[in-house]
């Protein structure tokens, strides 16, 4: 959907530099997760903030951005990266205990 929205925006407003991306902030400790997340709210805000501050001429358009600010092709790598995130969170939880 993000790619489609970006493509349509480029057609109707090609010179405005509007970027449309999707970001996964990670499983963060918030009210939404009943404070069971692996990441602090500050850590969860890093990738969304990174995207919000991209320059208008950025080549990052219609992308799926993971919590570590990497661009992913969600069709191919989603489950693998979910497992990596889960492993990372489990490792962090065991260190914090």
Buried (B, 14 or more C-beta within 10 A) or exposed (E): EBBEBBEEBBEEEEEEEBBBBBBBBBBBBBEEEEEEBBBEEEBBBBBBEBBEEBEEEEEBBBBBBBBBBEEBEBEEBBEEBEEEBEEBBEEEEEEEE
